[in-house]
């Protein structure tokens, strides 16, 4: 599962693989040697990143997260992509769809 880590020019730290780019054009980096973590500045020229989408100011870094790992289980579920599996024994208690559905519940919701 790929999750957003940082916008262009910001720093990103991933436990595992990282990708830089936008809209289907990405460059990937892995931690070096025996490291499990990689930290990069999400910018052209940083860590050998090329400008994969010139003029696109939406370039960013994403982290690849393995489902079921302690790192995945520590993430706030609201940061995960919409169709990501949840950790075993958990359930989603909040997202935009749940909040929209609840807007009409009760007198307060109907008054909105």
C-alpha positions as CSV (number, residue, x, y, z in Angstrom):
1,X,0.0,0.0,0.0
2,X,1.4,3.4,-0.9
3,X,0.7,6.3,1.5
4,X,1.4,10.0,1.1
5,X,4.5,11.1,3.1
6,X,5.5,14.6,2.0
7,X,4.9,17.4,-0.5
8,X,7.6,18.7,-2.8
9,X,10.5,20.3,-0.9
10,X,9.6,18.6,2.4
11,X,11.4,15.7,4.1
12,X,10.0,12.2,4.1
13,X,11.1,9.2,6.3
14,X,9.9,5.8,5.3
15,X,10.4,2.3,6.7
16,X,11.0,0.6,3.4
17,X,10.6,1.8,-0.2
18,X,9.8,5.4,-1.1
19,X,8.6,6.9,-4.4
20,X,8.9,10.5,-5.8
21,X,6.7,12.0,-8.5
22,X,3.0,12.4,-9.4
23,X,0.3,11.1,-11.7
24,X,1.8,7.8,-12.5
25,X,5.3,9.0,-13.1
26,X,7.5,8.0,-10.2
27,X,11.1,7.2,-9.2
28,X,11.6,4.7,-6.4
29,X,14.3,4.6,-3.7
30,X,15.1,1.9,-1.2
31,X,17.0,2.2,2.1
32,X,20.7,1.8,1.5
33,X,22.7,-1.2,2.8
34,X,21.2,-2.9,5.8
35,X,19.0,0.1,6.8
36,X,15.3,-0.3,7.2
37,X,14.6,3.4,7.0
38,X,15.1,6.0,4.3
39,X,15.0,9.8,4.8
40,X,15.0,12.1,1.8
41,X,14.1,15.6,0.8
42,X,11.3,15.3,-1.8
43,X,12.9,17.6,-4.4
44,X,14.5,17.5,-7.8
45,X,18.2,16.8,-7.4
46,X,17.8,15.4,-3.9
47,X,19.0,11.8,-3.7
48,X,19.3,11.7,-7.5
49,X,15.7,12.5,-8.2
50,X,15.1,13.8,-11.7
51,X,12.2,16.0,-12.6
52,X,9.8,13.3,-13.8
53,X,7.0,15.9,-14.4
54,X,8.4,19.3,-15.3
55,X,6.1,22.1,-14.3
56,X,4.0,19.9,-12.1
57,X,3.9,21.4,-8.6
58,X,2.0,18.4,-7.2
59,X,5.1,16.1,-7.0
60,X,5.4,14.4,-3.7
61,X,6.8,11.4,-1.9
62,X,4.9,8.3,-0.9
63,X,5.9,5.4,1.4
64,X,5.2,1.8,0.6
65,X,3.8,0.1,3.7
66,X,3.4,-3.6,4.1
67,X,0.0,-4.6,5.4
68,X,0.1,-6.3,8.8
69,X,3.6,-4.9,9.9
70,X,4.0,-3.1,13.1
71,X,4.5,0.1,11.1
72,X,1.3,-0.4,9.2
73,X,-0.6,-1.1,12.4
74,X,0.7,2.1,14.0
75,X,-0.7,4.3,11.2
76,X,-3.7,6.5,11.7
77,X,-6.4,4.7,9.5
78,X,-7.5,8.1,8.2
79,X,-4.1,8.4,6.5
80,X,-4.6,5.2,4.5
81,X,-6.0,5.1,1.0
82,X,-9.8,4.5,0.9
83,X,-9.7,0.8,0.1
84,X,-6.8,-0.2,2.2
85,X,-7.2,-3.2,4.5
86,X,-7.4,-2.5,8.2
87,X,-5.3,-4.2,10.8
88,X,-6.9,-7.4,12.2
89,X,-9.4,-6.8,14.9
90,X,-10.0,-3.2,13.9
91,X,-12.8,-1.3,12.2
92,X,-13.0,2.1,10.6
93,X,-14.9,4.5,12.8
94,X,-14.4,7.7,10.9
95,X,-14.0,8.8,7.3
96,X,-15.6,11.4,5.0
97,X,-18.4,9.1,3.9
98,X,-19.2,8.1,7.5
99,X,-19.3,11.8,8.6
100,X,-21.5,12.8,5.6
101,X,-23.9,10.0,6.4
102,X,-24.1,11.1,10.0
103,X,-24.7,14.8,9.1
104,X,-28.5,14.1,9.0
105,X,-28.6,12.0,12.2
106,X,-30.6,13.5,15.1
107,X,-31.9,17.0,15.5
108,X,-28.5,18.6,15.4
109,X,-27.7,16.9,12.0
110,X,-31.0,17.9,10.5
111,X,-30.4,21.5,11.5
112,X,-27.2,21.7,9.5
